[in-house]
Amino acid sequence: MKTGLIDSQGRFHEVDYYEIQNLCEVMVQAAINKSPVLRKVFEEKFANKITRFSKELEFCLHILGWMVYDPFALGRDEVLFSNGERSYIASSEVITKPGFNRTKIKNNNLGFPILTDEVVGFDSTLNHIENYNKGIIDERGYVDASFVPTLKSLADIILMHDMIKDKELYEEFTSRGKNNHHPLDFLTARKNVIAIKKLDNGKYMMHFADENDG
């Protein structure tokens, strides 16, 4: 399965999916070593504000203008890119059209913003369950789904950020076959992962596999 990154000049760099995090770390380090301005941006807007997801991938997307091909490892001809503020999904045909300018894409009803801990409602302590509305709990904490349309969308993002640095997880997910790629079901079948949704009566509906002892 071909995966990789597309740089700001439109050049494709094929890389194993689970090596994307490593490549992003290299690119971020090179960028901030070269530019004090970029170092300040990275430290203030990414390193200090993002702990649940990959601050390096977010920086590459939003600041360096890189894109991820087949971002959710589903074997689809699609690309994850940013306009500098929000991430969007488009086909490779769209982003390779003459005149395509990622910074000109403006639609707050699509995509999702920079994944700071504040935006995703990350709670590593699990001490504020009264504030939870709809989200996913795993061993790292709680992430709220309010910044995306559905729990499935949140599962896509969580799984992507975990698989770009975890070969075993990536191989486990992709080995399920093309017709069995359901990120939310895959995540909640894992140990100590639960999807929750607060009901009108204040109780919670929970989604997890029977064998999940979380």
C-alpha positions in Angstrom: 0.0 0.0 0.0 1.6 3.3 -1.1 1.8 5.9 1.6 3.9 8.9 2.2 4.2 12.7 2.3 3.9 15.4 -0.3 6.1 18.4 0.4 5.3 22.0 -0.2 6.7 21.8 -3.7 4.3 19.0 -4.6 7.0 16.3 -4.6 5.9 12.9 -3.3 8.1 11.1 -0.7 7.1 7.5 -0.3 7.6 6.2 3.2 6.1 3.4 5.3 3.1 4.7 7.1 4.5 3.9 10.5 7.6 5.9 9.7 5.7 9.2 9.0 6.2 10.4 12.6 10.0 9.9 12.3 10.1 11.8 9.0 8.0 14.7 10.4 10.4 14.9 13.4 13.4 15.2 11.0 11.6 17.9 8.9 10.6 19.9 12.0 14.1 19.8 13.4 15.6 20.9 10.1 13.1 23.8 9.8 13.5 25.1 13.4 17.3 24.8 13.2 17.3 27.0 10.1 14.7 29.6 11.2 14.4 31.2 14.6 11.0 32.4 13.5 9.8 28.8 12.8 11.3 27.7 16.1 9.3 30.2 18.0 6.1 29.2 16.2 6.7 25.6 16.8 7.5 26.1 20.5 4.6 28.5 21.2 1.8 27.1 19.1 2.6 23.4 18.8 5.1 22.0 21.4 3.4 23.8 24.3 -0.1 23.2 23.2 -0.2 19.6 21.8 0.5 16.5 23.9 -2.2 14.0 22.8 -1.5 14.1 19.1 1.6 14.5 17.0 2.8 18.1 17.3 5.4 17.4 14.6 2.8 16.2 12.1 0.6 19.1 12.9 3.4 21.5 12.3 4.3 19.9 9.0 0.7 20.2 7.8 -0.2 23.6 9.0 3.1 25.5 8.8 5.4 23.7 6.4 2.6 22.9 4.0 3.2 19.2 3.7 0.4 16.8 2.9 -0.3 13.1 3.8 -1.2 10.7 1.1 -3.8 8.1 2.2 -3.9 9.6 5.6 -6.2 7.0 7.3 -4.4 4.0 5.8 -7.6 2.9 4.0 -6.0 2.4 0.5 -7.8 5.5 -0.9 -6.5 8.0 -3.3 -6.9 10.9 -1.0 -4.8 13.5 0.7 -4.8 15.3 4.0 -3.7 18.9 3.7 -4.0 22.2 5.6 -4.9 25.8 4.7 -2.7 26.9 7.6 -5.6 26.7 10.1 -7.7 23.7 9.3 -7.0 20.3 7.8 -9.0 18.9 4.9 -9.3 15.8 2.9 -9.3 15.9 -0.9 -8.5 13.5 -3.8 -5.1 13.7 -5.3 -6.7 14.9 -8.5 -7.9 18.0 -6.7 -4.6 18.9 -5.1 -2.7 18.4 -8.4 -4.9 20.6 -10.5 -3.2 23.7 -11.9 -3.7 26.7 -9.7 -4.5 24.7 -6.6 -3.6 26.8 -3.5 -4.1 25.1 -0.2 -4.2 28.5 1.7 -7.3 29.5 -0.4 -9.5 26.7 0.9 -11.8 28.2 3.4 -14.7 26.1 4.8 -15.3 25.9 8.5 -18.0 23.3 8.0 -15.4 20.8 6.7 -12.2 19.4 8.1 -10.9 20.1 11.5 -8.7 22.6 13.3 -5.1 22.3 14.6 -5.3 19.5 17.2 -4.3 21.4 20.4 -5.2 19.8 23.7 -7.7 22.6 24.2 -9.4 22.0 20.9 -9.7 18.3 21.3 -10.8 18.5 25.0 -7.9 16.3 26.1 -8.1 15.2 29.7 -5.3 12.9 30.7 -6.5 12.6 34.3 -10.0 11.4 33.6 -11.1 13.5 36.6 -13.6 15.6 34.8 -16.1 13.1 33.5 -19.0 15.5 34.3 -17.7 17.6 31.4 -17.6 14.7 28.9 -20.2 14.8 26.2 -19.1 12.6 23.3 -15.7 11.2 22.8 -13.2 8.3 23.2 -11.4 7.2 26.4 -8.1 5.2 26.2 -5.1 4.7 28.3 -3.8 8.2 27.5 -7.0 9.9 28.6 -10.2 11.4 27.1 -10.6 13.1 23.8 -13.8 15.0 23.0 -15.5 14.7 19.5 -17.0 18.1 19.5 -14.5 19.4 16.9 -15.5 16.8 14.3 -18.9 15.6 13.0 -18.9 12.1 14.5 -17.2 9.7 16.8 -16.0 7.8 13.6 -14.2 11.0 12.5 -12.5 11.2 15.8 -11.5 7.5 15.6 -10.0 8.2 12.2 -7.8 10.9 13.7 -6.8 9.0 16.8 -5.9 5.9 14.8 -3.9 8.0 12.2 -1.8 9.7 14.9 -1.1 6.4 16.7 -0.3 4.4 13.6 2.2 6.9 12.1 4.6 5.8 14.8 3.5 2.2 15.6 4.3 -0.5 13.1 2.6 -3.2 15.1 -0.7 -1.2 15.4 -0.6 -0.3 11.7 -0.1 -3.9 10.6 -2.8 -5.1 12.9 -5.3 -2.6 11.4 -4.4 -3.1 7.8 -4.3 -6.9 8.1 -8.1 -6.8 8.6 -8.7 -6.5 4.9 -10.0 -3.6 2.9 -13.6 -4.3 3.6 -13.1 -4.5 7.4 -11.5 -1.1 8.0 -13.8 0.4 10.6 -11.5 2.6 12.8 -14.1 3.1 15.6 -14.8 -0.6 15.9 -11.1 -1.4 15.7 -10.2 1.0 18.5 -13.0 0.1 20.8 -12.1 -3.6 20.4 -8.8 -2.8 22.0 -8.1 -3.1 25.7 -9.1 -0.1 27.8 -10.7 1.9 24.9 -14.3 3.1 25.2 -16.4 5.4 23.1 -18.9 7.3 25.1 -21.9 9.6 24.4 -23.9 11.5 27.0 -27.6 11.1 26.8 -30.3 13.6 27.5 -31.0 12.0 30.9 -27.3 12.6 31.9 -26.4 8.9 31.7 -23.8 7.6 29.2 -24.0 5.2 26.3 -20.8 3.3 26.0 -19.4 1.4 23.0 -16.7 -1.2 23.5 -16.1 -4.9 22.6 -17.3 -7.6 24.9 -13.7 -8.9 25.3 -12.5 -5.3 26.2 -12.0 -5.4 30.0 -11.6 -1.6 30.1 
